[in-house]
Amino acid sequence: MPTRTAYFKNNMEYREFGRARVRVSAIGMGTYFDGFQIAASHILGWPGREDKVAALRKGIELGINLIDTAEIYNTEPLVAEAISGYKRESLFIATKVWRSHLKYNEVLKAARRSLKKLRCNYIDLYQIHWPNTRAPIQETMKAMEKLVDDGKVRHIGVSNFSLPQMREAEEALSKYELVSNQVEYNLMVKDTTVGVY
């Protein structure tokens, strides 16, 4: 009789991730914690860090290959620790650039910081965390395409964009397509209809 871990790993459902044409687990692991934990992590380091790393590792062992983080969460180093020792190409790592870093050079610097914290050579999905009308979307998307050209990012996405904002972002791209729009959807918020496309 197979172990519980083997059973879940053998029965994990995978789906094609939107336009990215990549297979990812139907269940992903997010690394956002509440605002208090994020603030505490910046000041005190992560309380319960070992448990969080162990949970991510257990998810990977069970067949989950999609891990989501963001520069503002301050969990990229935690993800780096959790994925250490696993084949990088077997994982799909998504992170997000914060809305105050959307000017061209700031996007490039933020991506470099994220890569360093993740201890990775590339990011599978790099997303704009929130739209920012003070940074022209054309400038942001030019930087995102530069990251893809340089091999630092595989796919471009957005997060918390309305449909018109998403269309504007896609129109600002000249070489690549948006592969996703990450939106809030949980037990409390179920009315969102836009997501991966």
Protein Blocks (a to p, Z undefined) as FASTA:
>chain_A
ZZfklmmmmmpccddehjnopacdfbdcdfbdcfklmmmmmmnopehklmmmmmmmmmmm
nopabdcddfklopmmmmmmmmgoiafklpccdddddfklmbfklmmmmmmmmmmmnopa
bdfbacdfbacfkbcfklmmmmmmmmmmnopafbdcdehiafklmmmmmmmpmkbccfbd
cddddfklmkbcbdcZZ
